[in-house]
């Protein structure tokens, strides 16, 4: 059985999809295009395939998403369509519903976001809505997982085709009936839909149905007659008919306690401050500073020690156990240093990342992130970029791969390629442990460094956009940015916890697979020479030292080429950026690694702008379409990273000569393990704040785990 989820953007469609399918999802592309395709198996009923169709406003073919959705409905013919409707915005959402009914497909309306109606003073009569569209209506709240069981039960039993809904006036309905009689569509199940589309002069439908010369002339006469009678374009006549139907019945379906027209909503009042022309950007930077201060300086001081101690005890206990059972020294070292120590060095930063992800999830669910895109559009447009470019970059703060893939939604080809090229410049989640390590050890936990890194990346992205826009390959008019601003809402602890948990799970999966393999390889290269002799006490003769020594001269002008370890770290970072931390942890145990604040910042800059991990590079190749374009992109990344790091080191060395910023600091494994504990001891109030946020973090985590378990168990009563 196939179920299609259809709805406007911001209607909660994807939340419903995630709730119905859990982790049983498959992400790919729609055939022949670069729009993401998401499908999943219904939890505990794997025979049911659920498709999350792109969010659209209409089935008229104005965008690629609308074409894909319409083709899926007409050609794939799902067994039932669940139309997700925002109950707080019926007038706009029901326009799409009128078009779905015309296809004749079995339809269920999910009246979503019912939890918001009381706050907005709206009452909706779902019974009258059901009678109006002749289909079942189920009240739901996707964020609270309310009504999901009933929705899927109703959907799996809704096999009746949608009944004809005659919503147009007499003359248009008569014209539709005439076109329905054309022999080319007379026998088709969706003949009313096809008749309306032919009447609208829909190019895509007209291209698939070859009308006889006689019927083609008749169709032209019918259109001409209607346009003369109403003195309007035929497409506008049909659209107006749908709107009139909705407006004529909306008062029967919903009642508003307070007439809100002309009055400022709470969201409007908040936007006057958060999207203010002069205050918006400083407020955004202030919020990012606060997030980093809490994530790295305050909470990190307290939470990171627990994780470090846990892995320390586990490593010591494992080493003692292996020694007792007679394990050889290389095996013991491999397990304790290579596996537990290497992976543990990355896990040390999980508490900081959890609190960071929790804040980002809160900002996303509250509706503020949409405003950030709007704010950045003003800035981006001055540098040849579109506000649409910011959405992939925003997604890229979690991981560059989905960020690169999200650029598919940009229609302008030059803007799309530029966005793919610049998205990896955004500090992703994998780079955060590297930044956190240097901030804690070299910069003493200074709270300003994290936000400054983000600000620096934005400046580089803007300047890069300005330069690239002047080249032949990227020269084009910037595409307009239109985006719906969802109303502000207070995110639920459960929703925020679930969002955070998904991101942390992804990070831990990488630590348990890719990073583990990389650490094992690193341990081998560090502890064996070219003759494959085990030399744990003579690392300078190891294979790894040989590789690093051959490359270190490249990085000397950048300030971190004096030791071979940073050179190796830049290479291992291509596997996964988190592996850079593991590299310093493992190499630093036997070979000294020194940085000044200037050279450390140069290394951070190089890590931020150098080519991303192999997985992200693969995504870039797929989206750029050729190996040649990929090589040009990677060359650009390396060039920007090298030049900026060179400038930072050379200029910084001159400006800060003789100051503490040029004093060498040893990067030791013990310091990396305690990376969150190097800021000044927090005052009592800060300590209290930290514990409060740790408590909130744990509550969110518990709720996220509960929500995940509920997903696995909630459909046991679904009828097979």
N, C-alpha and C positions, 0 to 999 in steps of 0.2 A: 504494500500500500504506500502511495506517495502523498504527502501533505506539503502544501506550499504555504509559507508564511509571507504575507504581503502587507505593506503599510507605508505610511509616510515616514520620512526621516524623523527621529526623536519621538516616535510613537511607542517605543519600548519593544519593538519587534525582535531585536537581537537578544534582549534580556529574556524574552519568552523562549527564543530558540535555545539559549544556553540552559534555561531551566528544564526544557523538555528533553534535551539531548545530553546534558552533562558534558563529560569529556569524550563522548562518542561522536567526534566531529571530524570532518575531512575538508580541508581547505585547498582549493585549486583555482583554475581559471575557467571561465566560460569559453567554449570552443571558439578559437579564432580571434579572441579579444583579450585585453589585459585587465578586465574587471574581475574582482575576486568572486569565487563561487564557494559557498559554504553549504555543506550538507551534513546531516548527522542521523544516527539511528536513535529512535525513541528509547529512553531508558527502560530496561526490562521488557522490551518488545522489539527485538531487533528486526522484525519483519517490516516495521514501519520506518520509511525513509522521510526525513523532514528536510525541506530545502528553505534556506533563509535567503529570499530574493532581495535584490538591491532596494534600498529605500527610495521610493518615487512618489510623485504627487499625481501622476496621470499615466494612462496607458497610451497617450499620444506620443509619437516617436520624436521627441525633441532632444533627448539625451540618449547616450549609449545604454545607460542603466534601464531606461524605459523600454528601449528596443529589446534588450535581453529578457526583461521580465515578461513583456507581452509575448515574445516568441515562445518562452517556456510555457506559459499558460495555454497558448493555442496549439502548439506542436507537441509538447510533452503530455498535456492533458492530465494534470495531477488529479487524484481521486477526490480530493477536497481542498479548498482554499480557505485558510484562516486569515481573515482580514483584521489586522491589529489596528484598532481605532483609538486615538487619544480622546477619552471621554470629556476632557476639559476643552477640547477644540473641535467639536463635531462638525461645524460648518465647513471647515477646510478638509477634514479627513473623509467625510462622506462623499466628496466629489469622486474620489477613487473608487469608493464602494459602488456608486452608480454605474461605473464602467465595468467593474468585475461582474456585476449581475448580468450585464449585457452579453458576457461570454457564455452564459448558460452553465458554467461549472458549479458543482455543489459548493455552497458557501456557508461559512460560519463566521459571525462577527464577534471578535473578542473586544469587549468594551473595556479598554485598559486604563490604568491610572485612576481607578475609582477612588483610591485613597486621597486624591487631591481635590475631589469635588466639594467636600464639606468646607475645606479651607477657602475655596474660591466662591462659595455661596451658590453652587450649581446643583440642581437635581436633574437626573436623567431617568426617563421611563424606558427601561430596556424592553418591556413588553410591547409598547407602542412602536419602538424601533424595529423589533422583530416582525410585527404585523406589517409595517411599512415596506420592508424589503423581502418579506416572505421567506425568511431564513432564521435559524436559531441565533440568539444573542446570549453570550456568556459574559458576566461581569468579572473582571480580573484586576489584579494588581501584581504585575510581574516582579516588582522590587520586593514585595512581601511574599511572593509565591502563593498568592491567594487566587483561587478559582482555576488553577492549572489542571487539577484532576478532572473537574467537570468539563473544562474546555476540551481536553483530549478525548474524554468519553463521548462527548457530543460529536466531535469531529470524526471519530472512527465509525460513528453510526449515521453520519450525514452523507448519504449516497444519492439523494434525489437532486437532479439538476435544478439550478436556480429557475424560479418561475419568471416569465416575462414581466418586466416592469415598464409600463407605458407611462413615461414621464414627460413626453413632449406634447406640444399642442396638436390639434387635429390635423393641420396641413402637413406638419413634419412627420407625424405618425403615419399618415396616408402615404407619404413619399417613401418612408422606410418599408412599408408593406409592399409597395410596387417593386422596390429593388430586391426584396426577399424572394420575389417570384422569378428572378433571373435563374435560368436553368443551371448556370455555372455555380451557384451557391445554394440552390433550392434544397438539395439533399443533405447539406452539411449541418452538423449539430449546432454550430455557432453562427447560423445564417443571419440572425438579427444583428449580432455584433459585426459581421462582415458587411452587411447591408449599410449599417451606420458608418463604418469606416470608408466604404466606397462613396457614400454620400458626402463624407467629409473631404474626399479627394486625398485620402491617405496614400502616399507614394508607395510605402512598403507593402500594404495590402494589395494595392492596384498592380504592383509588380508581380505578385504571386498568383493573381487570378486573371486569366486571359478572357476578357469579355468579347463576345461577338461584336461585329461592327454595328449591328442593329441595337444591341443592348448598350453598347458604349455611347451611341448617339442618344438613346433614351435617357441614360444617366446624365448626360450633359444637359439635356432639356429639363430634367427634373431639378437639377441644381440651379440652372438659370432662372427657372420659374420661381423657386423659393427665394433666391436672392433679390429678384425684382419685387416680390410681394413684401418682403421684410426690409428691403433696402440695406442689406448687411451681408457680410461674407458667410458662406455656408458653415465653415468651421466654427465661427463665432456664434452662429445660430444654435448649433448643437451644444456648445459649451454653455451658452446662456440658458438653454433648456434645462441642463443639469443643475445649474445654480438656482434657477427659479424653483425647481422641484424641492431642493434642499431648504431654501429660504421659506417656501410656502408651508413646510412641515416642521421646521425646527422648533417652533413654539409648542407643538404637540409632544415633542420628544424631551425637551429640556426646559427647565425654569430657572431663572436667575433671581436670587433673593434681592440683590442690589444691582441696579443698572450701573454698569461700570464704564460705559462709554464716556469719554471725556475726563475720566478720573485716572490719576496715576496709580498703578499697581505697586506692590512692594518691590517687585523686580525693577520697575522703572525708577523708583527712588534710589535703589542700590546702584543702578547703572549710572545715575547722575554723578556718583562719586567714582566708582570703579572704572568707568569708561570715559571719564573726564579728559578733555583734550590735553591738559597739562599734568594731571595727577595720575593718569592711568599707568604710564610706564614706571614712574617712581614707586607706585604702590606695588606693582608686579615685582620689581626688584626687591622691595622690602619684604614681601611675602616669601620670596625665594631665600633671602638672607635668613629669615626667621626659621624656615624649614631646615636649612643647613645647620643653623646654630643648634637647634634642638636635636637634629639627627646625629650630628657628628660631635659637637663640643659637649653638650649637656648629657644626653642619654647615653652617648658613647662612653663617657667617663665611667658610668656605672654598669651598663649592660655587657660591654665587651669583655670585661674581666671574667665574667662567669663562663662565657664560651671558651675563652683561652684556657682557663683552669680545667674545664671539662675535657678538652682535647689533650691537655697536658697529662692529666690523670690517666686518660684512656691510653695514650701513647706509652706512658711509663708501665702501666699494668700489662699491656700487650707485649712490650719488650721483655719484661720479667717472665711472662708466660712462655714466650718463645725460647728464652734462655734455658728455662727449666726443662723444656722438652727436647733440648739439644739442637735447636735450629742453628744453622751456620751464621756467621757474622754478616755476610752479604744479605741473606734472607731477612734477618732481623732488621738490618739497616733499611732494606727496601720497604718493609712494612711500616716501621716506625717513622722513618724520615721521608720516604718517597710517597707513601699512601696517606698515613695519618697526619704527618707533619705538613705535607704539601696541600692536601685538600683542607686540612684544618686551618691553614693560613688564610684560605679564601672564606671559609665558614665563619672566621672571626668577625667578618664584616656584615654578616647576616642581620644582626640586631639593628645596625645603622640603616641597612637597606630596607628592612621591614618598616621602620618608622618613616623613612622617606617615601616608600611606596604607599604607606597609609595616607600620608598627606596628599600625594598626587591623586590617589583614588578619591579622596574627599573633594579635592578641587574639581576633578572630572565629573563626579556624580552631582555636585552642587550646581553645575552649570557655569562655573567661573572660567573653565578652560575655553569654552566657546567665546567668551568675551576676550580672552587673551589673544585668540586668533584674530578677532576684530581689531584689537589694539595694535597687534603686530602688522596688520595689513596697511595701516597708515604709514608705518615705518618702512615696511618692505617695499611698498610701491615707489618710494623715493629712490630706491636702489635697483629698480628694474625687476623686482620679484613680486609675485602675487601673494595675497593673503592665503590663497589655497596652498601655497608652499609650506606655510607654517604648520598645517595639520599633520603632514607626514613627519615634519621635524619634531613636533610635539610627541607623536607616537614614538619617534626615535629616541626619546629620553628613556624609554624602557628598554628598547632593543632596536638596533639599526635595521634589522631584517624586515619586520612589519612596517617600519617607517619608509623604507625604500619601496616596498610593495604598495603602500598607501598612495604613492605618487600617481598611481594609475587613474585616479579620479580627475586629474588635471587634463583638460581637453587640449590646451595649447601644447604642441609637441616640444617646442623649444623650452617652455617653462617646465614641462614634465622632466625632460632630461637634466635641466639645471637643478631641479629639486632632488633628483636621484643622486646627482654629483655632490650636492652640498649637505644632504641629510646626515651622512656619516660624520660630519663635523660636529654634530650635536653630542654632548657628553651622554653616552648611553649607560644603562645600569651596570654593564660589565666593566666600564672604566672607573666607576665610583670607588671600588676597593683600592685602585691605584692612587686616586686622588686622596682618599681618606688616609692611606698609609703615609704619604708625603706631608699632608696637612698636620697629621698628628706628630710625626717624628721630627720633621725638618722645620715646620712652621709653628710648633708648639700648640697645635689645636686652634689656631686663630680662626674665628668664625667668618672673617671677611674673605678668605681665600676661595671657598666653595662658590659663593655667589659671583665673585670676580671671574672665576673660570667660565661660568655660564655667560656673563656679560662679554667676556673676551671672545667666546665662540660666536655670539650674536654679531659682534662687530666684524669679525673675520668673514662670517657668512654674508653680511651686507656688502662689504667691500668686494668680496669675490663675485657676488651677484652683479655689482656695478661693472666690474671688469669683464666678466663673461658676456654680459648683455651687449657689450660693444664689439664682440667678435661675430663673425659671419654665421657661425654655427648656432649661436643662441640669440641672434638678433631677431626680435619680433615684438609686436605690441603685447603688453602685459594683459592677460585675460582678466575680465572683471571678477570680483569676488562677492558673491551673494551667499549669505548663510543665515539660517534661521536661528534666532536666539531663544533657546528654551528658557522657561521661567526658572528662577532660582528655587531650589528646594533643599531641605536639610537631609543629607544622606543618612541612610540607616546604618547602624553599627554592623548589622549582618551583611549588608551590601558592600560596605567599605572593607570589611574583613575578608569577604569572598574575593573581591577585586585584588586586595593585597596578597592573599594566599595564592592566587593564580600566578602572580608575578614571582613570588618567592619560590613556588614550586618549580617554575621554569628555570630559575637561577640554580636551585639545588640539583635539578636534573642534569644541568650542564656540569656542575661540580662533580656529580656522581658518574659521569660518562666521559665527555670530552676532556675535561680538566684532569680527571684521574689518569686517563691515557697519556696526556701531555706530561703530567708529573712523573709517571713511570719512565717515560722516555728521557726526561730531564735527569732523573736520578741515575739512569744507566749512563748517559753521556758524561755526567759529572763524576762518576765513580770508576770509570774504566778508561784506559788509554787505548791508543790505536792497535795495540797488540792484544786487546781484550783482557788485560790484567786488572785485577781489582786493586785500586789505589785510593782508598778513602782519605788517607792522610797527605796525599800529594796531588791536590786538585789542579794545581797549575800545569800538570802534565796530562790532564784529562782531555777527552775528545771535545768536551764543551769549551774548555779553556782555549783549545786550538781554534775552534770556530769563532769564539769571541775575539781572540787576539787578531785574527785575520780581518775582522770587521771593525774593530775599535777605532782605527785611524779615521774612519768616515765620520765618527761622532766627536772627535776631539775639538773641532771648532764650535761644537754645540755645548761644550763644557762637561760632558759626561763620557768622554772617550778615554780617560786615564785608566779606567778599569775595564776589563773585558765583560763583566757581568751585565752592565746596562745594555751593551751591544747585543748580547744574547737575548736579553729581555725584550728588545724591540722585535726580534724574530719570533720568539715564543708567543708574543702577544698576537701574532697572526692566527694562532690556533684559537685563542680566546684571550681577551684582554686581562681577564682575572689571573691568567697564568703568569703574568708579569710579577704579581705579588709572590706567587709560589717560587718563581725563579730567584727573587731576592732572598726569600726565606731559606731556600736550600743552598744557594751559593754562599750566602752571607755567613753560614755556619762555619766555613773553613777559609773563606777568602774575603778580606775586608772590602766593603763597598762604601764609598764616601761621596757625599753631596754637600754643596753649599745651598743656601736658599735660592740663589740665582740659577745655579745649574739644575736644581730640583724643579724650579718652575719651567726651565727650558725643556726638561724631560717630560713634564706634564703636558706642555704645549705640543711636543712632538707626538706623544701618545694620543692626544686628542685629535690631531689633524692628519696623522699618518694613515695609510690604507687600513680599513677595518679588518675584522676577523675573516677567515676563509668563507664562513657561511654567508656573511653579508656580501662578500665579494661575489659569491655565486648568485645571490639575489640581484646584484647590480648587473651582472652579465646577462641574466635573463631579461631584465627590464630594459637595458640599453640595446639589446638585440644583436650585438656582434662583439667578437673578441677585440677588434680594433678600437671600438668605442670604450671598451673596458680598460684597455691598456692606457689610452689617453686619460681616462678618469683616474686610474691609479697613479700615473705619472704626475698628474695635477695634485693629488693628495700628498704624495711624497715631496713634491717641490714646495708646496705651501708649508708643510710641517718642517722641512729642513730650513727654509729661509726664515720663518718666524722664530724657530728655536735659535738659529744663529744670531738673529737680531737681539733677541731677549738676552742671550748669554753675553754677547759682545758689549752691548749698551749697558746692561746691568752690571757687568764687571767694572766698567769705567765709573758709573754713577755711584756704586756702592763699595768701591775700593776702600779697604781699611775699616769697614763697618762689620757688625755681626752677621750681616747678610752674606758675607764672603767667608765666614768661618766654616770649616769642614765638620760635618756631622756624620758619624758612623751609623750605617744602616745595619743593625744587628737583628738576628731572628727574634731575640727576646723583645726587642722594641717593636717589631712588626706584629708579634702576637699580642702586644698590649697597645696597639695603635690608637685606641680610643682614649688612652689614659694620660695624655701628655699636655693637656691644657692645664691652666691654673686650677687648683682645687675649687670647685663651685661653692658659692655661698649657700647658706641654708635655704634661701628662697629658691635658688636654682636647683638645689638638690631635691627639694620638695616638688618642683615642677618636673624634674626628670622622672622621679618615681611616679608622679601622676600620669605622665605620658607612657611610661612602661606599663602601668596598670591598664591604661586605655588600649595600648598595643596588644596586651595579653587578652583583654576582653574581645577586641576585634578579631584576634586570631582564633579564639575559642568559637566565636559566632561564625567565622568563616569555615572552620572545620565542621561545625554542626550543620551548616548549610550544605557543605559538600556531601556529608553523610545522608542528609535528607534527600538530596538529589538521587542518590542510589536507591533509596527505599520508597520514594513517594508514589510510584506508579504500580505498586503491587496489586492494586485493585482495578487497574485498567482492564477493560474487557479485551480479550484477545480477538 
